């Protein structure tokens, strides 16, 4: 083999090594799972020349947890509605250990059609992300039309990217799941402390005040004030018990994911006969990290609990959407509402506002007597494209 021939054969190898080195540099320097997924999705689009690219992660049961995409403009993304749940081709790759390349995905028997406003896609390339002997995620790349199908070179690029991404994705998943387990253990500890410490102390104080309120040698005004105090203590105990119930509630141990966990919370709190409408746009989920998802989920849980316990609502709407500058979560019901001038601020309301402040957002609670309540939290977007 001549020197010229060896140089020609080495060209693709050098190109591939350079490509892998650039990928390593892109993945270095962050441990945030959401950032890693966004970078890998963008990299998949670059190395394969795809029009659209996405990445998913699967839980231990093979159920899709996340879906992060790139290549769709923001206006279109807002119209897409709920993110994919892993049906059809998107979920099929959890059972693959090698790439899947199709010239026309619409001819595949697993193709289930597009939701409204979805871009039309033709050529398809999927690459499983594997770690520990199982598929923990998948890369998806598509091109508009079928005139330019993906090549073997593109397939190899996607496979190498999936191999490089596996370490970063697996490490970040393990870190966040460990954090989630720690959080659940911490919740259990706090719930125990509240029950065995705070509630018992309040209960003892209530009994003492109630005893004083029954004494005939006290002025009637003092007895009335003591009785009012007992009532307030009982209300506070009830609030804390509700808070304990939410802390102890069974919840997924995986990374918080609003499209999944909101449905869980609704089933847990809202009675089956209540008309509930949920709208979660895929674009709104793109930038939410674990803390933001956790705090928004708590706010939704508290608002739903209030709608059911105090509002006597028959209709509840939950809406998560994104605008150019913010991501907002709105919970609206048609219950009895409230008069802010004569309504006590409870523990749940204080905690909702604290969580909104921690997110750098604003919390608005609007109650109209006889017409229901609206709870809206808006947080600034982490980046505007």
For each residue, the residues with C-beta under 8 A, 3 or more apart:
1: 5 6 9
2: 5 6
3: 6 7
4: 7 8
5: 1 2 8 9
6: 1 2 3 9 10
7: 3 4 10 11
8: 4 5 11
9: 1 5 6 12 13
10: 6 7 13 14
11: 7 8 14 15
12: 9 15 16 153
13: 9 10 16 17
14: 10 11 17 18
15: 11 12 18 19
16: 12 13 19 20 156 157 160
17: 13 14 20 21
18: 14 15 21 22
19: 15 16 22 23 47 157 160
20: 16 17 23 24 160 164
21: 17 18 24 25
22: 18 19 25 26
23: 19 20 26 27 43 47 160 161 164 165
24: 20 21 27 28 164
25: 21 22 28
26: 22 23 39 43
27: 23 24 30 36 39 40 164 165 168
28: 24 25
29:
30: 27 35 36 39
31: 36 171 172 175
32: 35 36 172 289
33: 36 37 169 172 173 175 176 255 290
34: 37 38 68 287 288 289 290
35: 30 32 38 39
36: 27 30 31 32 33 39 40 165 168 169 172
37: 33 34 40 41 55 57 66 68 169
38: 34 35 41 42 68 70 286
39: 26 27 30 35 36 42 43
40: 27 36 37 43 44 55 139 161 165 168 169
41: 37 38 44 45 53 54 55 68 69 70 139
42: 38 39 45 46 53 70
43: 23 26 39 40 46 47 161
44: 40 41 47 48 50 53 55 127 139 141 158 161
45: 41 42 48 49 50 51 52 53 70 71 141
46: 42 43 49
47: 19 23 43 44 154 157 158 161
48: 44 45 53 125 141 150 154 157 158
49: 45 46 143 154
50: 44 45 53 71 125 141 142 143 150
51: 45 71 121 142 143 144
52: 45 69 70 71 72 119 121 141 142 143
53: 41 42 44 45 48 50 69 70 71 139 140 141 142
54: 41 67 68 69 70 139 140
55: 37 40 41 44 66 67 68 69 129 137 138 139 140 165
56: 64 65 66 67 68 84 86 90 137 138 140
57: 37 64 65 66 136 137 169 173
58: 62 63 64 65 86 94 135 136 137 138
59: 62 63 65 254
60:
61:
62: 58 59 91 94 95 135
63: 58 59 86
64: 56 57 58 67 84 85 86 90 91 94
65: 56 57 58 59 254 255 257 260
66: 37 55 56 57 255 257 285
67: 54 55 56 64 83 84 90 282 285
68: 34 37 38 41 54 55 56 286
69: 41 52 53 54 55 72 77 282 286
70: 38 41 42 45 52 53 54
71: 45 50 51 52 53
72: 52 69 76 77 80 119
73: 76 77
74: 77 78 283 324 385
75: 78 79
76: 72 73 79 80 117 119
77: 69 72 73 74 80 281 282 283 286
78: 74 75 281 283 321 322
79: 75 76 116 117
80: 72 76 77 83 115 117 118 281 282 283
81: 115 116 117 279 280 281 282
82: 85 259 279 280 281 282
83: 67 80 259 280 282 285
84: 56 64 67 87 90 282
85: 64 82 91
86: 56 58 63 64 90 91 94
87: 84 90 91 112
88: 91 92 110 111 112
89: 92 93 100 105 108 110 111 124 126 140
90: 56 64 67 84 86 87 93 138 140
91: 62 64 85 86 87 88 94
92: 88 89 95 96 100 110
93: 89 90 96 100 126 127 128 135 138 140
94: 58 62 64 86 91 128 135 138
95: 62 92 135
96: 92 93 99 100 126 128 135 138
97: 128 130 135
98: 128 159
99: 96 125 126 127 128 155 158 159 162
100: 89 92 93 96 124 125 126 127
101: 124 125 126 149 150 154 155
102: 105 107 108 123 124 125
103: 122 123 146 149
104: 107 108 122 123 124 146
105: 89 102 108 111 121 122 123 124 142
106: 111 122
107: 102 104 111
108: 89 102 104 105 111 124
109:
110: 88 89 92
111: 88 89 105 106 107 108
112: 87 88
113:
114: 118 119 120
115: 80 81 118
116: 79 81
117: 76 79 80 81
118: 80 114 115
119: 52 72 76 114 144
120: 114 144
121: 51 52 105 124 142 143 144
122: 103 104 105 106 142 143 144 145 146 147
123: 102 103 104 105 142 143 145 146 148 149 150
124: 89 100 101 102 104 105 108 121 140 141 142 150
125: 48 50 99 100 101 102 140 141 142 150 154 155 158
126: 89 93 96 99 100 101 138 139 140 141
127: 44 93 99 100 138 139 141 155 158 159 161 162
128: 93 94 96 97 98 99 135 137 138 139 162
129: 55 135 136 137 138 139 162 165 166 169
130: 97 133 134 135 136 162 166
131: 134 136 166 167 169 170
132: 136 170
133: 130
134: 130 131
135: 58 62 93 94 95 96 97 128 129 130 138
136: 57 58 129 130 131 132 166 169 170 173
137: 55 56 57 58 128 129 165 169
138: 55 56 58 90 93 94 96 126 127 128 129 135
139: 40 41 44 53 54 55 126 127 128 129 158 161 162 165
140: 53 54 55 56 89 90 93 124 125 126
141: 44 45 48 50 52 53 124 125 126 127 150 154 158
142: 50 51 52 53 105 121 122 123 124 125
143: 49 50 51 52 121 122 123 148 149 150
144: 51 119 120 121 122
145: 122 123 148
146: 103 104 122 123 149
147: 122
148: 123 143 145
149: 101 103 123 143 146
150: 48 50 101 123 124 125 141 143 154 155
151: 154 155
152: 155 156
153: 12 156 157
154: 47 48 49 101 125 141 150 151 157 158
155: 99 101 125 127 150 151 152 158 159
156: 16 152 153 159 160
157: 16 19 47 48 153 154 160 161
158: 44 47 48 99 125 127 139 141 154 155 161 162
159: 98 99 127 155 156 162 163
160: 16 19 20 23 156 157 163 164
161: 23 40 43 44 47 127 139 157 158 164 165
162: 99 127 128 129 130 139 158 159 165 166
163: 159 160 166
164: 20 23 24 27 160 161 167 168
165: 23 27 36 40 55 129 137 139 161 162 168 169
166: 129 130 131 136 162 163 169 170
167: 131 164 170 171
168: 27 36 40 164 165 171 172
169: 33 36 37 40 57 129 131 136 137 165 166 172 173
170: 131 132 136 166 167 173 174
171: 31 167 168 174 175
172: 31 32 33 36 168 169 175 176
173: 33 57 136 169 170 176 177 255
174: 170 171 177 178
175: 31 33 171 172 178 179
176: 33 172 173 179 180 255 290
177: 173 174 180 181 253 254 255
178: 174 175 181 182
179: 175 176 182 183 290
180: 176 177 183 184 253 254 255 256 290
181: 177 178 184 185 253
182: 178 179 185 186
183: 179 180 186 187 294
184: 180 181 187 188 251 253
185: 181 182 188 189
186: 182 183 189 190
187: 183 184 190 191 247 248
188: 184 185 191 192 247 248
189: 185 186 192 193
190: 186 187 193 194 247
191: 187 188 194 195 244 247 248
192: 188 189 195 196
193: 189 190 196 197 198
194: 190 191 197 198 199 240 243 244 247
195: 191 192 198 199 200 244
196: 192 193 199 200
197: 193 194 200 201
198: 193 194 195 201 202 240
199: 194 195 196 202 203 237 240 241
200: 195 196 197 203 204
201: 197 198 204 205
202: 198 199 205 206 233 236 237 240
203: 199 200 206 207 237
204: 200 201 207 208
205: 201 202 208 209 233
206: 202 203 209 210 230 233 234 237
207: 203 204 210 211
208: 204 205 211 212
209: 205 206 212 213 226 229 230 233
210: 206 207 213 214 226 227 230
211: 207 208 214 215
212: 208 209 215 218 223 226
213: 209 210 218 223 224 226 227 230
214: 210 211 223
215: 211 212 218 223
216:
217:
218: 212 213 215 222 223 226
219: 222 223
220: 223 224
221: 224 225
222: 218 219 225 226
223: 212 213 214 215 218 219 220 226 227
224: 213 220 221 227 228
225: 221 222 228 229
226: 209 210 212 213 218 222 223 229 230
227: 210 213 223 224 230 231
228: 224 225 231 232
229: 209 225 226 232 233
230: 206 209 210 213 226 227 233 234
231: 227 228 234 235
232: 228 229 235 236 344
233: 202 205 206 209 229 230 236 237
234: 206 230 231 237 238
235: 231 232 238 239 344 346
236: 202 232 233 239 240 347
237: 199 202 203 206 233 234 240 241
238: 234 235 241 242
239: 235 236 242 243 346 347 348
240: 194 198 199 202 236 237 243 244 347
241: 199 237 238 244 245
242: 238 239 245 246 305 309 348
243: 194 239 240 246 247 347 348 351
244: 191 194 195 240 241 247 248
245: 241 242 248 249
246: 242 243 249 298 301 302 305
247: 187 188 190 191 194 243 244
248: 187 188 191 244 245
249: 245 246 268
250:
251: 184 261 264
252: 257 260 261 264
253: 177 180 181 184
254: 59 65 177 180 257
255: 33 65 66 173 176 177 180 290 293
256: 180 261 290 293 294 297
257: 65 66 252 254 260 261 285 293
258: 261 262 280 285 288 293 296 297 320
259: 82 83 262 263 280 285
260: 65 252 257 263 264
261: 251 252 256 257 258 264 265 293 297
262: 258 259 265 266 278 280 297 300 318 320
263: 259 260 266 267 278
264: 251 252 260 261 267 268
265: 261 262 268 269 297 300 301 304
266: 262 263 269 270 276 278 304 318
267: 263 264 270
268: 249 264 265
269: 265 266 301 304 305 308
270: 266 267 274 276 304 308 316
271: 274 308
272:
273: 314
274: 270 271 308 313 314 315 316
275: 314 315 316
276: 266 270 315 316 317 318
277: 315 316 317 318
278: 262 263 266 317 318 319
279: 81 82 317 318 319 320 321
280: 81 82 83 258 259 262 284 285 318 319 320
281: 77 78 80 81 82 284 285 320 321 322
282: 67 69 77 80 81 82 83 84 285 286
283: 74 77 78 80 286 321 322
284: 280 281 288 320 321 322 327
285: 66 67 83 257 258 259 280 281 282 288 320
286: 38 68 69 77 282 283 322
287: 34 327 381 382 383
288: 34 258 284 285 292 293 296 327
289: 32 34 292 293 382
290: 33 34 176 179 180 255 256 293 294
291: 294 295 358 359
292: 288 289 295 296 327 359 379
293: 255 256 257 258 261 288 289 290 296 297
294: 183 256 290 291 297 298
295: 291 292 298 299 355 356 358 359
296: 258 288 292 293 299 300 320 329 359 377 379
297: 256 258 261 262 265 293 294 300 301
298: 246 294 295 301 302 351 352 355
299: 295 296 302 303 329 352 355 356 363 375 377
300: 262 265 296 297 303 304 318 329 331
301: 246 265 269 297 298 304 305
302: 246 298 299 305 306 348 349 351 352
303: 299 300 306 307 331 352 373 375
304: 265 266 269 270 300 301 307 308 316 318 331
305: 242 246 269 301 302 308 309 348
306: 302 303 309 310 311 348 373 375
307: 303 304 310 311 313 316 331 333 335 373
308: 269 270 271 274 304 305 311 313
309: 242 305 306
310: 306 307 335 336 338
311: 306 307 308 333 335 336 337 372 373
312: 335 336
313: 274 307 308 316 333 334 335 372
314: 273 274 275 334 335
315: 274 275 276 277 333 334
316: 270 274 275 276 277 304 307 313 331 332 333 334
317: 276 277 278 279 330 331 332 333
318: 262 266 276 277 278 279 280 300 304 329 330 331
319: 278 279 280 328 329 330 331 332
320: 258 262 279 280 281 284 285 296 327 328 329 330
321: 78 279 281 283 284 327 328
322: 78 281 283 284 286 326 327 328 381
323: 326 327 328
324: 74 381 384
325: 380 381 384
326: 322 323 361 378 379 380 381
327: 284 287 288 292 320 321 322 323 378 379 381
328: 319 320 321 322 323 376 377 378 379
329: 296 299 300 318 319 320 376 377 378
330: 317 318 319 320 374 375 376
331: 300 303 304 307 316 317 318 319 374 375 376
332: 316 317 319 372 373 374 375
333: 307 311 313 315 316 317 372 373 374
334: 313 314 315 316 371 372
335: 307 310 311 312 313 314 372 373
336: 310 311 312 369 370 372
337: 311 367 368 369 370 371 372 373
338: 310 343 367 369 373
339: 342 343 367 369
340: 343 367
341:
342: 339
343: 338 339 340 367
344: 232 235
345: 349 350
346: 235 239 349 350
347: 236 239 240 243 350 351
348: 239 242 243 302 305 306 351 352
349: 302 345 346 352 353 365
350: 345 346 347 353 354
351: 243 298 302 347 348 354 355
352: 298 299 302 303 348 349 355 356 363 365 375 377
353: 349 350 356 357 363
354: 350 351 357 358
355: 295 298 299 351 352 358 359
356: 295 299 352 353 359 361 362 363 377 379
357: 353 354 360 361 363
358: 291 295 354 355
359: 291 292 295 296 355 356 377 379
360: 357 379 380
361: 326 356 357 377 378 379 380
362: 356 377 378
363: 299 352 353 356 357 375 376 377
364: 374 375 376 377 378
365: 349 352 373 374 375
366: 373 374 376
367: 337 338 339 340 343 372 373 374
368: 337 371 372 373
369: 336 337 338 339
370: 336 337
371: 334 337 368
372: 311 313 332 333 334 335 336 337 367 368
373: 303 306 307 311 332 333 335 337 338 365 366 367 368
374: 330 331 332 333 364 365 366 367
375: 299 303 306 330 331 332 352 363 364 365
376: 328 329 330 331 363 364 366
377: 296 299 328 329 352 356 359 361 362 363 364
378: 326 327 328 329 361 362 364
379: 292 296 326 327 328 356 359 360 361
380: 325 326 360 361
381: 287 322 324 325 326 327 384
382: 287 289
383: 287
384: 324 325 381
385: 74
